[in-house]
Amino acid sequence: MRVQPLDDLNACSNADKTKALLAAGAKYVLFYSLSETTAIADGTQPDPSLVGTGMVTAAQAATWVCLVNGGHKIVVNLVGISSAEPTVYSVPNTQSGGLAARSSSWGLSQELDIKPQFAALGQSIVSTWLQSGGGSYRVDSGTSMASPFVAAAYALLAEARGTHDPALRANLLSSTASPVLWSDGRRPATALAPVAQQGAGLIQVYNAAFVSATVNVSSFALNDTDHFISRHLFTLTNNSTQEVSYNLGHLPAATVYFSSGSYLVDPDEFSASFPPSLPRPFFRLHNPLFLPLRPRPPRPSFFYRHRRHLSAPCRS
């Protein structure tokens, strides 16, 4: 099969690209990822003239483009899927690794509460996979990966801290989460990602399991201008045996506006373009508060005596 790399037309969908190539007489279509991370070629429309389709990595595509620009002809031999041997390879993600994925859902809630409350691993996850004939392994992405991750975190917190209170575990995961930088899918920015995208940040399960200070809230929702909530009360409890001190402050993060404009949520399709524009400058709060916390006094132990009264044995 002769390979002819084409220019990147990011504005066109895979389906539109396939239709154009088929109209030009192509029978095979190979996509390539725009980043070093692996991806799945989707969006192609079934067509009798389309013999096969697939995807190669960005590095492989760059090599082919370089060869073609140098006047070389590329010929690729492909074996059938039934006779092809499985190959596993790992490519480090130096562009968006550890950051929020483009496909992550956005908040806030309809009541302008802070949602999501936190973020979890869910992109390119190696996991068990059920299929006919037995189980296997697969690399997949989405809520199907992130949700079990969070469920396992809740189970670990229940064992480590001896509580099944869902609100307490949510507060622990939120208060110990690590906020990540904003990313448009290709490069990280210098500002933190919006709260509406990552919540409190990427959960740190170990820290949530062993943190000594607990807070009784997971977030502060300010609502909108007309219903602005200016006062918030919270309780910070020191469960250790030593006094600790906290500086209460604020980390500025990016935000987005969903209003009339090129990145408006379409009321008919309920979708928005990505990445959205980020308003500047970011807001900052100054004069952080210093808060010393004494150890929480131990709970008193109650001792009592119980005099056992003898009675006639029960009869069945």
Summary of the structure (lengths in Angstrom):
residues: 316
radius of gyration: 27.4
end to end distance: 86.0
largest distance: 103.7
contacts: 689
relative contact order: 0.10
helix: 19%
strand: 18%
